[in-house]
Amino acid sequence: MNILAIFLTLFISLTPSSNFKCDNELLEATIRNNLNGDFAVTNDLEKIDEGSFVVLNWKDTSLMLPISFNKNEISFTDKKWLWSYRDNVRGLHIDAPRFAELMPNGKIIDYECEIA
């Protein structure tokens, strides 16, 4: 019975790692809720609020991306950069989130990410 409870807990709580390797470089991702102005760190994707954002530190780049409001997605974007744990195309991918950059010429560069 305890094994079943643990198994169900894994599906109820979506807790991604905060450390990834993206294009062979360490990336640190921190999600913060800010609906009430408290900037509280959250590790459960099911508990992010409408004011949440992700802070990404990668190479010489620091980004703060607000939550996108795309239906059925868990993603953050500033329209140039995208960090996504679930989207309508690939589904759920918390172990290998999508990290993409929109270039000025319209080309999208996807950086391959995996848990570090």
Residue, then its C-alpha position, 0 to 999 in steps of 0.5 A: m500500500n505504501i508503494l502505491a501512495i508513493f507512486l501516486t504522489l509522483f504524479i500529483s506533484l511535478t517537481p523538476s530539477s533546478n540544475f540542467k546541462c544545456d548545450n553542455e553548459l550548466l544552467e540553473a533554473t529557479i521558479r518564483n511565485n509573485l502573485n502576492g509580491d513575496f517572490a517565493v521559490t516554488n518547486d512544484l509546477e502544479k503550484i505556480d501562480e499567475g505572477s510566477f517567473v523563472v530565473l535562468n542562469w546559463k553561460d554569461t546570460s541571466l534571464m527572468l522570464p514571466i509565465s506564459f498563459n498558453k492553455n495546457e502549457i507550463s512555460f515561461t517566455d519574454k517572446k525572445w527566450l522560451w523555457s518550457y516544461r509542458d507544451n501542446v506539441r511535446g507534452l510533459h518534459i520536465d527532465a529535458p525542458r525546452f530552451a529556445e531563442l528567437m533570433p532577429n531573422g525569425k530563426i528559432i534556436d533550440y538548445e538541448c537540455e537534460i538534468a545535470 
